[in-house]
Amino acid sequence: PEPAPRGPAPPGTRLEERPNCGELLVADRDFEPGELVVRERFLLLGPPTLPPLSMFRAVPEEIGSVRMEGGGFPEMCTWDAQYLKLLFAFTNADAHVQAEVLRMQDDMSPWSECSKAIARVGAWLSEQRLPWLEHMDYDVLLRLLRLFCVNSYPCGSAGKTSGLLKWGTMISHSCCPNVTFSSAKLGEDFEGHYRATRKILAGDVLGSSYMKPYVLLASIAQRRRMLWCLKGFICLCDRCCHELARPDPARVLICAECD
């Protein structure tokens, strides 16, 4: 199906398009620390497990792994098997859900190890001629795998799986996030919640971290290497731009003798 129109943003937010950034979700009012900023039902959710059939077998590890250039951690970029669950969910989703998914962006650097790993997996899946993917050509398959990588969020409340959120995908990455993500089960539905980590003012761009919280304590070089591995982009958030021009406060120890 054709990509769906975006529609109105959640209450208290608005969608803006900015040069070199694309579409961003922005606060339309002030939010207090701990306040729920965005709450939405998962648009697409992968199953906890795939059917026990040979056509759903796991992608071989050597296919989805690419060694990272240069020294440091991580040493290897490995394709996330959760994306295969999302691909299965997409193929079985209603047309309007597929249209909403296809509206999402899939930008990542073609030179990143992340992009290369996805391309290898896409080629392998195409070569297998799997019955459940017989109507999907390589270009569409590759775009979906990139899209899942860029936009998916873990949904621990539904088991070991991940999903897509229509508006969550509009929340930018930030190494100094003003919202934090969690999943929740409410009745039979699973939702993504974004709560304010600090005071948010109207007009502030909403930003959450795509990395584990402890990685935010790392240096700019380490954070950027991790995001290059996970999502295939170089972070240009306010914190990273500040640390490029000034000393990194995370690398400084305060003297015990000084005030």
N, C-alpha and C positions, 0 to 999 in steps of 0.2 A: 504493500500500500504506500501511498504518498505520505511524506511526513506531516504530522498534524500541526495545526497552528498552536502557538504557545498558550494563549488564553490569559486571564487575569492572574496576577501574583497572589500568594497567600496574604491574609489580613496582616497589616503592620509592616508589609514589605512592598517593594516595587522592583520592576526589572528595568535595568539600564544597559545600554550598549555604549561601550567606551573604546576609543582607539587603542589598538594593539592588545585589547583584553577581551573583546567580544561581549557577550551578554553576562551581566553580573546581577546578583540579587542584593538589594540595598535596603537598609532599614528605613521605613517610612515614618517611624516614631521612635521615641526613646525606649530602651529596655533596661531593666534593672538586673544586676547579677543574679543568676539562677532562674530568671524568667524564661518561660518557653517561648522561643522566637518563631520557629517553624515546626509544624507537626503535620505529617502526611502519611497516608497508607502507601505501602510499597506498590509501585506500578507493576513490577515484574520481580518474581522471587524464584530462585532456583530451588529444586527439591533437595532435601537433605542427602539423598542417594539417588543414583541413576538406576534404571531397570537392570536386572542381572542378565543382560544379553550381550553377546560378543560384539555387536555393533556399537555398544556404548563403552567399550573397553577404554582404559586410560591411555592417554598419549604417552609414548615412551619418554622417559626422563631425558635421554640424550637428544631427542628432537626438540624439546622445549627449553633447553638450557644453553645459554650463551655466556662465555667468560667475559667479565667486565675488563675493560682496558685500564691500565694504570694500577697502582697499588692502593690498598685500602679495603674497607668492608662496605658492602658485600663484594665477594670475589666473583660470584656467579649470579646471573639474572635467570630466574627460573619461571616459566609460564605457570600461572595459577590454575589448577584443575577446576576451581569453582566456576571458571568461565564456560566450561563445557556444560555444566548444569544450567547456566543461564541461557546458553544456546539451545538446549533442550526445551527449556521453558518458553523461549521465544518462538520456536517452531510450533508449539502447541497453544500459543496465546491467541486471543481474539484479534481481529483485524485492527480495531481501534487502539488496542494496547501496542501492537506492532508499530502502528503509525506514530504513537507517542514516543516509542523507543527510537525510531528512525529520525525523530526531530533532534535527538541529542548529538553533540559534536564528538568527534573521534580524533582530534588533533594530538599528535605526538611526533617528536623528531624521528625521521626515517633513519637517522644515523645512530639512534640509541639502541643499546642491547635489548631493551624491552621491545622495541618495534621489530627487531630482527628475530627475536624468539617467537613473537606472534606470527610473523610471516612464515617461519619454519613450520609452526603448528598448522597454520592454514593450508600450506602446501601438502602437508602429510594427510590432513583430513580429506582434502580433495582427492588425493591419490587413492585413498581407501575405497572410494565410491560407496559410501555407507548409505543404506536405503533411506534413513531418516533425513539425509542431507542431499538427496538426489536432485531436488529442485532448486538448490542454492549454488550459484557459480562461485568461483574463487574470489572475485572482487567483493561480492556481497558478504561472503563468509569472513574475509579479511577485515572489512569495515566493522562488522558486528563484534569480532574479537577485540579489535582496538577500542570500540565503543564500550564494551564491558570493562576493559582494563581501566579506561579513563574515568568512568562514571559509577562503577559499582561500589556499594557499601556492604560491609559484613552485617549479617542479621543473626547474631548469636541466640536471640530469643526463639528462632525457628530451627535451631540446630546448626550444624556445620555447613553453612551456605551463605550466599550473598544475594543482593537484589539491587534494583534500580529505583530511584526516586525521581519523580518528575521535576520537583523544585530543588531537591537536595543537590542535583547535578549542577545547578546554577550557583551554588555556594563555592566560592573560590578557595584554593588552598592558601594558608597563611602559616608561617613559622612562628607567628605570635597571634594565635586564633582568638576571635572574640565570641565564638560559639563552639560547643562540643557536641558530638553526635552520640546517640545511643539508640538501640532498637527496643521495642516493647511489644508484647502480645496483649491485645485488647479483644476479648471474646475470641472470634475465629480469625481476626485480622492481625496483621503485623504492621507496625508503624515505625517510621524514623522520626526521632525527636532531636531538635537542636536547641540547646539552652545557652543563654548568655554566660560567658565566663567572667565578664566584667561589664561595667557600664557601657552601653551602646547608645550612641546619639543618632538622631534622624540624619540620614545622608551617609552614614558609615557603611562601607562595603562589608557584607557578611563573609567571614573567613573561618574555615575549620582546618584542622591538620589532617592530611592524608596519611600521616605516619603515626607510629606508636608515640605516646606522650613522652617517653624517655628520650626519644631521638631528638626532640626539640632542645635538649640540653647540649647537644653536640655542636661542633663548629659549623660554620657556613659551608666549608668544603665537604664535610661529612653529610650534612643535611642534603646538599645538592646532589651528591653521589647517590644517596638513598632514593631521592625522588626521580633521578635519571633512570635508576634501575626499576623502580616500581611503576612509574607513570610515563617515562620518556620525555620529560621536559626539564628545563633549567628554571629554578624558582627565582622570580623577580618580585617577591612580596616586599613590603616596606622594611621589614626587619633585615632581609638579605641585602637590599640596596643600601641600607644604613651601615651594615657591617662591612660592606665592600669599601666604603670611604672612611670608616672610623674603626678604632679597635673594637674587637668583639667582647662585650661585657661578660659573656659566658666563659671566657678564657682568662678572667682576671680574678685573683684572690684578694680580698680586702685585708689590709694589714690590721692585726689585732691591737696594735698600739695606736692606731689612728681613730679619730671620731668619724 
